[in-house]
Amino acid sequence: MAAQTDVEDRQTRLLGIRALKMADSTHAYVRGNTGEFYEWLAGSKFGRDVPVGPSAWICGDCHIGNLGPIADSDGRIEVQIRDLDQTVIGNPAHDLIRLGLSLATAARGAALPGVTTAQMIEEMVEGYDHALSLRDGGGDVEPNVVRAATRRAMGRRWKHLAEERIEDEAPTIPIGKKFWPLDPAERAAIEALFETDDLKSLVRRFGGRQDNDRVKLIDAAYWVKGCSSLGNLRYAVLVAIGGTKRAPDEYALYDIKEAVTSVAPIAPKAKMPRDQGERVISGAMALAPNLGERMIDGHLLGRSVFIRELLPQDLKIELDQFSRREARKAARHLAFIVGQAHARQMDMETRGFWRSKLAERRGGTIEAPSWLWNSVVEQIGLHEAGYLEHCRRFALAAAA
């Protein structure tokens, strides 16, 4: 691959890659279509029926791929929300609708019948309500797909992360399809960032590292990663920690990501940090403390960013192929995880109020509230049509 250092040319290429990713499937289109999701939801004929829940930090982009096992700074693993780019103080109902849409399109991609989708939405409500009802924490029965991901996470070490992200354990980031060369200004800015006390403190925060451990940037590259975020700043940074220059104690991989304005609706009178990176960190601490404690915000090239160390234990929940029974169990448990994230921000009285609101307007022939079922069904139709139109436009552009 020829050297790619022109930032404007890079931006054009990234937009093409994003379009290609979104053309992969309806489910991929849903993941990359957060902005239009909220536009369509605002214009929905069922929008007035969506209950207004207690103002709380929400994920804002609550799809299946944004849930999974996450390790805290001491290596303890828990399934939590793993992507908070769109987090705001908003209406918790929006997370439920977006999760329902994601589960429904995953079920369609797995060729499951429509009745299974209806049952999944019912199970979602049950799992979410269960999380709100627990006074002192507590758990839920994990489906096989979640249990398998958690077990896999427990057995992973640095070599697994290195082989997965940077191909091997050698202390370089390979330039190619996933990683592109940096502009000189980008390289200088990243090097300066990792010389700051805040970044060094983040690096030394994890179990076993010492306050005086040497922190040295080894390599960095632009990271072609994600879907909806493609086109924003995104960098992978390889760091040596401790030991000596020739023999560091360990290596670690860091993710720098631009924090842009969220497209999720903000609750009236909500007070959030004005800086977008601070917003992401605040939302992460509220919704996914395992992740939040491993992140800091900062500024790079005049833009707000947030930085985290990538741990081998951080994984996505994969639902590419699953049975009808497993689909229902997965829907319940993933909604339970989201319910836990919302519930830890509410006292029992507030939870009781929100549970009563969710119980209103059941759907007649199904147990799920009509506002949730109707919103998900409408969004499926809009996204199916939008996906096909996206594919048509992409095909015509490719032919040209």
C-alpha positions in Angstrom: 0.0 0.0 0.0 1.3 3.4 -0.9 2.0 5.9 1.9 -1.2 7.7 2.8 -0.4 10.9 4.7 -2.8 13.4 3.0 -5.5 14.0 5.6 -8.1 15.2 3.1 -7.6 12.2 0.8 -7.8 10.0 3.9 -11.1 11.5 4.8 -12.5 10.7 1.3 -11.4 7.1 1.6 -12.8 6.7 5.0 -16.3 7.8 3.9 -16.1 5.3 1.1 -15.2 2.5 3.6 -18.0 3.6 5.9 -20.5 3.3 3.0 -19.2 -0.1 2.2 -19.5 -1.3 5.8 -23.0 -0.1 6.0 -23.9 -1.9 2.8 -22.9 -5.2 4.4 -26.3 -6.0 6.0 -29.3 -4.3 7.5 -27.8 -4.9 10.9 -24.6 -3.1 9.9 -26.7 -0.3 8.5 -28.5 0.1 11.8 -25.2 0.3 13.7 -23.9 3.1 11.4 -27.2 5.0 11.2 -27.6 6.5 14.6 -28.4 10.0 13.4 -31.2 9.0 11.1 -32.5 6.7 13.8 -33.2 9.6 16.1 -34.6 11.8 13.2 -37.0 9.0 12.2 -37.9 8.4 15.9 -38.7 12.1 16.3 -41.0 12.1 13.3 -42.7 8.8 14.2 -46.4 8.6 14.5 -45.8 6.6 17.6 -43.4 9.1 19.1 -46.0 10.7 21.4 -46.6 7.3 23.0 -43.0 6.8 24.1 -42.9 7.4 27.9 -40.6 10.0 29.3 -38.5 8.2 31.8 -36.4 9.7 34.7 -33.5 11.7 33.3 -30.4 9.6 33.4 -27.2 8.9 31.5 -28.1 6.7 28.6 -25.9 4.9 26.0 -27.5 6.8 23.2 -26.4 4.1 20.7 -27.5 0.9 22.5 -27.1 -1.8 19.9 -25.8 -5.4 20.4 -22.2 -4.7 19.4 -22.0 -2.1 22.1 -22.5 -4.6 24.9 -20.0 -7.2 26.1 -17.5 -8.3 28.7 -15.3 -5.5 30.1 -12.4 -5.8 32.6 -11.9 -3.2 35.2 -8.4 -1.9 36.2 -7.9 -4.9 38.4 -8.9 -7.4 35.8 -12.4 -8.2 37.1 -14.8 -8.9 34.3 -18.4 -7.9 34.0 -20.8 -7.5 31.0 -21.5 -3.8 30.5 -22.0 -1.2 27.9 -18.7 -0.9 26.0 -19.2 2.2 23.7 -20.3 5.5 25.0 -19.6 7.9 22.1 -23.3 9.0 22.0 -24.0 9.0 25.8 -26.1 11.9 27.1 -28.5 12.5 30.0 -31.7 11.6 28.2 -34.7 9.3 28.2 -33.9 5.7 29.1 -36.7 4.6 26.7 -34.5 5.5 23.8 -31.9 2.9 24.8 -34.7 0.2 24.9 -36.0 1.1 21.4 -32.5 1.1 19.9 -31.7 -2.2 21.5 -35.0 -3.7 20.3 -34.2 -2.6 16.8 -30.8 -4.1 16.9 -32.0 -7.4 18.3 -34.8 -7.5 15.7 -32.5 -6.9 12.7 -30.1 -9.5 14.2 -32.9 -12.0 14.3 -33.9 -11.3 10.7 -30.3 -11.7 9.7 -30.3 -15.1 11.4 -33.5 -16.1 9.5 -35.5 -16.4 12.6 -39.3 -16.1 12.2 -41.2 -12.9 13.1 -42.8 -14.5 16.1 -39.4 -14.9 17.6 -38.8 -11.1 17.2 -42.1 -10.5 19.1 -41.0 -12.9 21.9 -37.6 -11.2 22.1 -39.2 -7.8 22.6 -41.3 -9.3 25.4 -38.2 -10.8 27.0 -36.4 -7.5 26.8 -39.1 -5.8 28.9 -38.9 -8.6 31.5 -35.1 -8.5 31.8 -35.1 -4.7 32.0 -37.8 -4.7 34.7 -36.0 -7.3 36.7 -32.9 -5.1 36.8 -34.9 -2.2 38.0 -36.5 -4.3 40.8 -33.3 -5.5 42.4 -32.6 -3.5 45.6 -29.0 -4.6 46.3 -27.7 -5.5 43.0 -28.0 -9.2 41.9 -27.8 -11.0 38.7 -29.7 -12.7 35.9 -29.3 -16.1 34.2 -26.7 -15.7 31.5 -27.6 -17.2 28.1 -25.0 -19.4 26.4 -23.8 -16.7 24.0 -23.0 -14.3 26.9 -21.5 -17.0 29.1 -19.3 -18.1 26.2 -18.0 -14.6 25.6 -17.3 -14.1 29.3 -15.4 -17.4 29.6 -13.4 -16.5 26.5 -12.6 -13.1 28.0 -11.3 -14.7 31.2 -8.7 -16.7 29.3 -7.3 -13.9 27.2 -3.9 -12.3 27.6 -1.8 -9.7 25.9 -0.7 -12.1 23.2 -4.3 -12.6 22.1 -5.0 -8.9 21.9 -1.7 -8.3 20.0 -2.4 -11.1 17.5 -5.9 -9.8 17.0 -5.2 -6.1 16.7 -1.6 -5.8 15.5 -1.0 -9.3 14.0 1.7 -10.4 16.4 3.6 -9.5 19.6 6.3 -7.5 17.8 6.5 -3.9 19.1 5.1 -2.2 15.9 1.8 -1.4 14.4 1.6 -2.9 10.9 0.7 -0.3 8.2 -1.9 -1.8 5.8 -5.6 -2.1 5.5 -6.5 -1.5 9.2 -3.7 1.0 10.1 -2.6 4.0 8.0 0.5 6.2 8.4 0.2 9.4 10.4 0.6 12.9 9.2 3.7 14.4 10.9 1.6 16.8 12.9 -0.5 13.9 14.2 2.6 12.0 15.2 4.0 15.0 17.1 0.7 15.7 18.8 0.3 12.1 20.0 3.9 11.9 21.3 3.2 15.1 23.2 0.0 13.7 24.7 1.7 10.7 26.0 4.3 12.8 27.7 1.7 14.5 29.9 1.3 13.5 33.5 -2.4 12.6 33.0 -1.6 10.0 30.3 1.2 8.5 32.3 -1.0 8.3 35.3 -3.6 6.4 33.2 -0.9 4.0 31.9 0.3 3.3 35.5 -3.2 2.9 36.9 -3.5 -0.9 36.3 -2.8 -3.7 38.7 0.9 -4.4 39.2 2.3 -1.2 37.6 4.3 1.2 39.7 4.0 5.0 40.0 7.5 5.5 38.7 7.3 3.0 35.8 8.8 4.2 32.5 6.2 5.0 29.9 7.5 5.2 26.3 5.5 5.6 23.1 6.8 2.9 20.6 4.5 3.3 17.6 1.2 5.0 16.5 -1.1 4.9 13.5 -4.4 6.1 12.2 -6.9 3.3 13.0 -9.5 2.5 10.3 -12.1 1.1 12.8 -15.8 1.4 13.6 -18.7 2.4 11.4 -20.6 5.4 12.5 -17.4 7.0 13.8 -15.4 6.5 10.6 -14.1 9.9 9.4 -13.3 11.2 12.9 -10.0 11.1 14.6 -9.1 7.5 15.6 -5.6 6.3 16.6 -3.9 3.2 17.9 -0.9 3.8 20.1 1.6 1.1 21.3 3.3 1.9 24.6 6.2 0.2 26.4 5.9 0.2 30.2 8.5 -0.4 32.9 11.8 -2.2 32.6 14.5 -0.8 30.4 14.6 0.7 26.9 15.7 -2.6 25.5 13.6 -4.8 27.7 10.3 -3.2 28.9 8.2 -5.2 31.4 5.2 -5.1 29.1 3.5 -3.5 26.2 0.0 -1.9 26.0 -2.2 -0.7 23.2 -4.2 2.5 23.5 -7.2 3.8 21.6 -7.6 7.5 21.0 -11.0 8.5 19.7 -12.5 11.8 18.8 -15.4 12.9 21.0 -18.0 14.5 18.8 -21.4 16.0 19.6 -23.9 13.3 20.4 -27.0 13.0 18.2 -29.1 11.4 21.0 -31.8 13.7 22.4 -30.9 15.5 25.6 -33.3 15.7 28.5 -34.7 19.2 29.2 -32.6 21.1 31.8 -30.0 18.3 31.8 -26.6 19.6 33.0 -23.7 17.9 31.2 -20.1 18.8 30.6 -19.7 21.2 27.6 -16.5 19.4 26.6 -17.4 16.4 24.5 -14.6 14.2 25.9 -15.7 15.0 29.5 -19.3 14.1 28.5 -18.1 10.7 27.3 -16.2 10.0 30.5 -19.0 11.1 32.7 -21.5 8.9 30.9 -19.0 6.0 31.1 -18.6 6.3 34.8 -22.4 6.2 35.3 -23.2 3.5 32.8 -20.1 1.3 32.6 -17.8 1.9 35.6 -15.4 -0.9 34.5 -14.7 1.1 31.4 -15.1 4.6 32.8 -12.3 4.1 35.4 -10.0 3.2 32.5 -10.6 6.3 30.5 -9.5 9.9 30.5 -10.4 12.8 28.2 -8.0 15.3 26.5 -7.4 17.4 23.5 -5.5 16.5 20.3 -5.0 18.8 17.3 -7.6 21.2 18.8 -10.2 18.5 19.1 -11.7 16.8 22.1 -10.7 13.1 22.5 -11.0 10.3 25.0 -8.3 7.7 25.6 -8.4 4.2 27.0 -6.2 1.2 27.2 -7.5 -1.8 25.3 -7.5 -4.9 27.4 -7.6 -8.5 26.1 -10.7 -9.2 28.1 -12.8 -6.6 26.3 -15.0 -8.4 23.8 -18.2 -7.9 21.8 -21.3 -10.1 22.2 -21.6 -11.9 18.8 -25.1 -12.9 17.8 -24.6 -13.8 14.1 -26.2 -17.2 14.4 -28.4 -18.3 17.3 -31.5 -20.4 17.9 -35.0 -19.2 18.7 -34.6 -20.1 22.4 -31.2 -18.5 22.7 -32.4 -15.4 20.9 -35.1 -14.9 23.6 -32.6 -15.5 26.4 -30.1 -13.1 24.9 -32.7 -10.4 24.5 -33.7 -10.7 28.1 -30.2 -10.6 29.4 -28.9 -7.8 27.3 -31.9 -5.7 28.3 -31.1 -6.6 31.9 -27.5 -5.3 31.5 -28.9 -2.0 30.1 -31.4 -1.9 33.0 -28.6 -2.3 35.5 -26.8 0.6 33.9 -29.9 2.8 34.2 -30.9 1.5 37.6 -27.6 2.3 39.4 -28.4 6.0 38.8 -31.9 5.8 40.4 -33.2 5.3 43.9 -35.9 2.7 44.6 -38.7 5.2 44.4 -37.6 6.5 41.0 -37.2 3.0 39.8 -40.7 2.2 41.0 -42.1 5.2 39.1 -40.2 4.1 35.9 -41.4 0.5 36.2 -45.0 1.7 36.4 -44.6 3.8 33.3 -43.1 0.9 31.4 -46.0 -1.3 32.4 -48.6 1.1 30.9 -50.1 0.5 27.4 -49.3 -3.2 27.0 -49.6 -4.3 23.4 -52.7 -6.4 23.5 -51.7 -9.7 21.9 -48.1 -9.4 23.2 -46.9 -8.5 26.7 -44.5 -5.8 25.5 -45.7 -2.2 25.8 -47.3 -1.0 22.6 -45.0 2.0 22.3 -42.0 -0.2 22.3 -43.3 -2.8 19.9 -44.7 -0.2 17.5 -41.5 1.9 17.6 -39.3 -1.1 16.8 -41.6 -2.3 14.0 -41.7 1.1 12.4 -37.9 1.5 12.7 -37.4 -1.9 11.1 -39.4 -0.8 8.1 -37.6 2.5 7.8 -34.1 0.9 8.2 -34.9 -1.9 5.7 -35.9 0.8 3.1 -33.0 3.0 4.0 -30.6 0.1 3.7 -31.8 -0.9 0.2 -31.6 2.7 -0.9 -28.1 3.0 0.6 -27.0 -0.1 -1.3 -28.5 1.2 -4.6 -26.6 4.5 -4.2 -23.4 2.7 -3.2 -23.7 0.4 -6.2 -24.2 3.2 -8.6 -21.3 5.1 -7.1 -19.1 2.0 -7.4 -20.1 1.5 -11.0 -19.2 5.1 -11.8 
